[in-house]
């Protein structure tokens, strides 16, 4: 199946339209019987399966922005580090639940990892002072309790 999408020129200025319409074409293959799914339903099903595109975009906006370098070893190290960081950040978002369960990793890093807390110590104990009325406090506390739960006594 081939879907034709009209190309919208975001760079066109006011008063100057394109000389002729241009289109992008997106092809995909399916093995579903045409009696089961018509063209529109097959296209809708295909669009739902495009999760990997969101993952790629998320990775390109984070650690994969450093690629490519001129060295194979450096590229390999960045890729491994990027995938580990992505998986850990997504796991943290799922543990925090709520809107973070489906949030992009940049959102999770900005709201749960880079926290505006003040570190204080007293009697050899470290204490984090979170800001008052911080909107993501419950999600952060849920994540913190899951990752750093108190030791179990025997």
JOCOR-V346986 format. One line per field, one symbol per residue. ss: DSSP state (h for helix, s for strand, l for the rest). A space follows every 50 residues. Layout:
ss: ???
//
This chain:
ss: lsssssllllllllllllllllssssslllllllllllhhhhhhhhhhll hhhhhhhhhhllhhhhlllllhhhhhhhhhhhhhhhhhhhhhhhhhlhhh hlllhhhhhhhhhllllsssssllssssslllllllhhhhhhhhhhhlll llll
//
